[in-house]
Amino acid sequence: MMLVVSGITSLFQNRTASNHVVLDTAMHRVNKTKKKKMPTKFSRPQPPVFKKVEEERLHRKQRLAAAFRLFAKFEFSEGVAGHITARDPEFPDHFWMNPLGVDFGHIRVSDLILVNKQGEVVKGDQPVNQAAFSILSQIHQARPDVIATAHAHSIYGKAWSNLGRPLDPLTQDSCAFYEDHSVFHDYTGIVLDSSEGKRIAETLGRRKAVILRNHGLLTVGRSVDAAVWWFISLERSSQAQLLAEAAGQPQIIKHETARLAQTQVGTHSTGWFSFQPLYNRIVREEPDLVQ
């Protein structure tokens, strides 16, 4: 009996010693981890940087095709109206866009056309939307920092544009456009003259968006991601203000607070980052868009 007890005691002591070694090792690892300098601010993904122009071109085209699918899902399309462009990374005076007459919901990477500064299709076999070219070519020319533009005849954007007013800072989301969008009042029908495109570009100035009275919304960005997100957000902000004004007297955010919020939710990196969940969602739901 004593032998059994002695054996058990010895086994227990060995296991205890072993456990102490494991515990000491684990604590050592924890202490080493604690010594590492932890980040003091929240860090989030940033736009990718490419070593090869071919990789960057494909990336922009994939984002562009995804943007059209999202516009279709959100029902921003209206017949053949609407366009999104992406500046080519190798030839900055050329841009990729949707061909005329192809439904947003069907557009794939391989459907996109490349247009030069004269409005000629240099890659692709589909026609270009001349109204789109008249506006967007002038914006790309006036704003070298702009990689992408987005415009569609979305229902709430059209409705709000009729009022000829900038959006008020009613919500945190609408603060993204506070003092960063303008209104173009000179509607003269379908834009087929580059001179009107120049006036729109002048009205846009250095801002991220312009409301085209009696027409709709137009946004720009330093990435396809940002330009498209700004359009989606501007459309929803238009809807929110229309609903608020229909329901009663909207409470406008104070100037100082709205200006602060703009620096928090209206930056390029915020616009880019906000688009990422939508991109991942649409690629998972409609993987053929990357073809």
Order of alpha helices (4+ residues) and beta strands (2+ residues): alpha-alpha-beta-beta-beta-beta-alpha-beta-alpha-beta-alpha-beta-beta-alpha-alpha-alpha
